Amino acid sequence: MKFNRLALAIWLFIAASPALALAANLDHVRQLLRTKNCPNCDLSEANLDRVDLSNANVSGANLRGANLRHVLFANANLSKTDLSNAEVTSTNFTGANLSGANLAGVVNRSICTGLLESIELEKLSFSDPMYSFCSMVEIAEILRWIPDETIKMSTLSSQQQRILPLFQILGSFREPLRAATVMRGADLTGANLSGASLRGTDFQYATLNQAQMKGADLSYALFYDIEGEPRNANLDKAFRNPSDLQAFTDKLLSQVEQAFRNQASRARESEARINIGSMMRSQQAYYVEHSRFTNKLDDLGLGTLNKDEANYRYDIVPQPDLTRSVMITATPNVERLPSYTGAVFTTLITNQEITTVKIMCKSTVPSLTPPMMPAPPDQTGKITCPSGSEPEE
């Protein structure tokens, strides 16, 4: 028996996709895959993920709730098609005819979901907004995931350092970042996109005369050089021209740079918090054994704290009476870091029983001068940080 290879391929494709046609007419699905010509067909809820339907004719077809992820509809005829509630993540409608189509409730998932691989930093270019913009809006949130120790600032140029957080998050992509829905040059005359989720969609050069976009999420979508004005569209967060995108990108990069600096600072500050905390506890233990505090770092048994690579210098500041209090400081070795002071006091619980209490104070702004010694505890045992500092847990 001679097998028809195309028929076999179609059968295997359907068999491997259990969700291919939950409600679709299987004969219509086969017709579409074989001929790319299926006007007025019932393709509702069909799984057409990654199918090439360029130049296809599905005018008037029912594609309600279909999975159209990564489908190529370039120059296809989708006029008067029902696409309501379909998923259109990474779907390419470039040059397609969508006049009179119903796209109410269509969904474009996060435009960079699952793309955290790696890319060569030098290939990031802001000349193509959809190449570089992907995932920019997620950077500030994801930035906190980046391990500080993986950052090698000394090996990067100044421009690379500026976009390092973007590099760290997006990683190394082997393909250009074109995950957003593309409707570039599509004819959407009279189409219904009410309530559609089209965040980051590329509408450049599209025809949008009388297109209904009430309630649609058009955040960060590109509306360059469109023909006609859509109805009831909220374009407050969309980009109408390249300068809008550039201004937003510059602002976001500035925020990312600040977030990156804050993250690096927090990692460095944690060294001081940990060491000051350990030193205060060691002073308390020393007091229990010797009935006084010590002014020697070696007595605390914490090893070498003032290492060459340390971010802070640690000191025990002499106090008039080491049976009553001790002051410990952490002074940053670099600028743009806060300084710390730790204080341990003795206080009476009863007329004869003495205990120790402690506090760590952090300068409210970056400073190379540690906070002053706090005043002794009040009658309730409370210690207050001096002016210009705040308590650090």
N, C-alpha and C positions, 0 to 999 in steps of 0.2 A: 504494500500500500504506500502510495506516495503522499507524504505529509505536506500540507501547505504551511510553510514556515511562518508566514504572517499570522495565520489563524492560530498556530501553536503558541506563538509569542503572546498573542492577545489572551489566549486561554490561561497561560501561565501567569500573566500579569493579574488577571482577575482572581485566579486561585490563590495567589500569594497575598491578596488584599481582601481579607474578610470583611472589611468595612466598605468595600468598593461601592456597593450599591445596596444600602440599607433600605432605601425606598425607591431607588431609581429603576427604570425599566432596563433590564440587562441587555435586551436586544438593541435599545437605543445607545447604551454605553459602547457596545461592540461596534455599532455603526459609526459612532463618533471616532473611536480609536482607529478604525480601518480607513475611513474616508475623510475625516475632519469636516464632514458636512452633515449636520444634524439639526436643522431648523425645527422649532416647536417640539423638540424632544423632551422627555421626562428624565432629567438627570439629577433630580433632587437627592441631596445627601450622598451623592457619588464621591468616591475618593479618587481624585484625579491628580494627586500630589506628583509634581515634577513632570507632568505630561506636556509635550510640545504641541500646542494647538495654534501655532502661528498660522495666520491666514484662514483659520477655520470659520465656518458659518454655523453659528448656533443661535441665530436670531429667533426671538420668541421662545427660546427654550426655558425649561424650569430647572434652574440650578440652585434652588433654595436650600440653604444649609450644606452645600457641597464643600468638600475640602479641596481648595484650589491653591494650596501652598506651592510656591515655586512654579506654577503653571505659566507657560509662555503663550500669551494671547496677542502677540504683536500683530497688528493689522487685521485682527479677527473681526468678524461681524457679530456683535452681541446686542444689536439694537432690540429694544423691547424685551430683553432677557430678564428673568426674575432671578437675581443674585442675592436676595435678602437673606441675612444671617449666614452667608457663606464666609469661610475663612480665606482671606486674600493676602496672608503674610508672604512677602517676597514675590507676589504675583506681578507679572509684567504685562501691562495693558498698552504698551507704547503703540500709538497710532490706531488703536482699536476704535470701532464704532460702538459706542455705548448709549447712543441717543435713545431716550425713552426707557432706558433700563431701570430696574428697581434694585438699588443697592442698599436699601434700608437695613441697618443693623449689621453690615458686614464688619469683619474683625480683622485688624492687622495687629498681630502680637508684637511684643517688644521688639524693636527693630534690630536688636543685636543679641537676642536670646540664643544661647548655645554657641556663641562665636568666640569664647575666651580661649583662643589658641595663641599663636605668636606671629608677629609681623616684624619686618625689618624697619627700624625707626626711620631710616632715611626715605622710605617710600611713602610716608604720610605726607600728603599734599593738600593744601587748602584750595587749590585751583579747581578741584571738582568737589562741590559741597556734599554730594551724597557719598563720596568716597571717605571723606574725613569726618563728616558729621555724625555718622553712625555711632550711637551710644554716648555721645557727648553729654547728653542730659543725665545719664546715669553715673557719670564719673564721680561726682562729689560724694555720692553714697557708697560706691564700690571702693573708693580710694582707701577707706579705712582697712580694707582687707590686705593691702600690700605690706608684706613683711619689711620692716625698716632695713634689716640686714642684707636684703637683696639689692639695695640701691647702691650703685657704684658711680657716684657723681663725678669723680675725678677723671673718668674715662670718656665723658660726654662733652660735646661742644655746648656752648651757651644756648644755642637754639634747641638742641636735643634735651638739655636740662629743663628747658621751659615746658616741653610737652612730655617730659618723662612720665608723669602720672598716666597720661593717655596711653603711652607705650606699655606701661606695666599692666594696665587693665585689659587693653585689647589684645595684648600678646602678639603672636606672629600669625597673621592670616596668610593663607596660601592663595587666596582669591581676593579681589577688590571687595570692599565692604558695601555690597549692594543688596542689603537684606530688606529694605523698605519696599512697600508696594509702589509700583511705577505706573503712572497714568500719563506719562509724558506724551503730549500730542494727541491724546484720546479725545474723541467726540462724545461729550457727556451732555449734549443738548437735551434739556427736559428730563434728565435722569433724576431719580429719587435716591439721595444718599442720607436721608434723615436718620439720625442716631447712629450713623456709621462710625466705627473706630478706625480712623485713618491717620493716626499720629505718624509724622515723618514721611507721609506720602509725597511723591514727586508729581505735581500737576503742571510742570512747565509746558508751555505752549498748548495746553489743553483748551478745548472749547467748552465753556461752562454756561452758555446761555440758558437761563431759566432752570438751571440745575438746583434742586432743592436740597439744602444741607442743614436744615434745622436740627439742632442737637448733636451734630456730628463733632467728633473730637478731631480737630485739625491742627493740634499743637505741633509746632516745628515742621509743618508741611511746607513745601515749596510751591509758590504761586507766581513764579516768574513768567512774564509775557503771556499771560492767559488771554483768551478771547471771550469777552462777555463777563458778566458778574454773576456769581451764584446767588441764590436766594437764601436769606436768613442764615448766612454763614458767619460763624464767629471766627474771625481771622486775627484776633488780638495776639495770639501766640504763633501765628504763621509768619512766613517770610515772603514779602511781596517783591523783593529785589535782592540782589547779591549783597548790597551794603547792609541790609537788615541782618542777614546771616553773619556777615563779617563782624558787625558790632556785637552781636550776641556771642559769637565765638570768642572774640577778644575778652569780653566780660567774663565768660565762663572760664577761659584759660587763666585769667587773673585769679578767679576764685579757687581754681584747682591748685594753682601755685601756692596760694595762701593755705589751703587745706593740707597740701603736701608739707609745707613748712611747719604747720601746727602738729602734723602727725610725727614728723621727725623730732620736734621739740618734746612732744609727750614721751617719746621713747627715751630721750636723753634725761628728761625729768624723772622718769621712773627710777633711774639709778640713784638719784639723790633721795627720793622718798624711801626707797628700800634701805639704803645705807643709814640715813638719819634714824629711821625707825629701829633698825638693828642696834645702833649705837645707844639710843635711849633705853632700850630694853636691857642692854648689857650694863649700862650705868645703874639701872635699878637692881640688877643682880649683884653688881659690885657693892652697892650700898648695903644690901642684906648681909654680905659677908664681912665688910670692913667698917660699917657705920659711917661711911663717908663716900663721896664720889671721887673719881680719878680725873686728873688733867693730862693723862698719857694715853694716846691711842693704843699703844701696845698692850696696855692692861685690859683692854676690852676683848682681846682674843678673836678679833675679826680679820686677821691677816692684814695684807697691805692694801689700804684703801686708796692712797694717793698714787695711783699708777700713772705712767706717762700717757696712756690712752684714755684715762678717765675724763668724763665730761665735767666733773666737779673736783674741787679741792676741799678736803674735810679738816676741820680744826676743832679742838676743844678750847674754848675761850676761858681764861682764868677768872674765877669768881672769888670774892672776898672770903667766903666761908664754904668750903667744899662739903661741910656737913649739912648745909641747907639747900644748895642748888648747884647746878652745872649747866653750862651753855655749850651747845654743839652747832657748828655752822657748816653749810655747804655753799661754796662760792663757785659760780660757773667759770669754766676755763674759756668759754666762748661767749660772744654776745648773743643777745636775743633769747636768753634763758632766764627764768626766775631764780632767785636765791632762796635758801631755806635756813631756818633756825629751829633747832630742837632744844627744849628746856625741860629739865627734870627738877622737881622741888620735893622737899619733905614737908609733910603736914601732919598735924595731930588728929588722930581719930578720937582718942580719949585723952585724958590728962597724962596718961603714961604711954600710950601706944602711938607709934609713928609709922606712917606709910609714905609711899612716894607717888607723885602724880606727874604726868608729862603732857606736853603739847608740842605740835609741829606747826610752825608758821611759815607761810609762803609769801614772797613779795607779790603784790598785786600786778606789777608790771615787770618786764625783764630788767634785771639789775645785777650789777657786779658787787653790790653791797648787801650783805645779809640783813634781815630784819633785826631790830634791837632786841635785847633780852626782855621777855614779857615780865610784867609785874608778878609778884608772888600770888598764889591762889587766895581768893577771898574766903570769908568764913564758911561758905558752902563748898569750898574746894574747887571753885571754878577759876580757870585761867583764861585771860583775854589776850589775844595777839595785839601787838602795838600797831599804831597808825601806819598805813602803807603796806600792811600784810593781812593775811587771812588764814584761818586754821585749815590745815590739810589733814584729812583723815588718814 
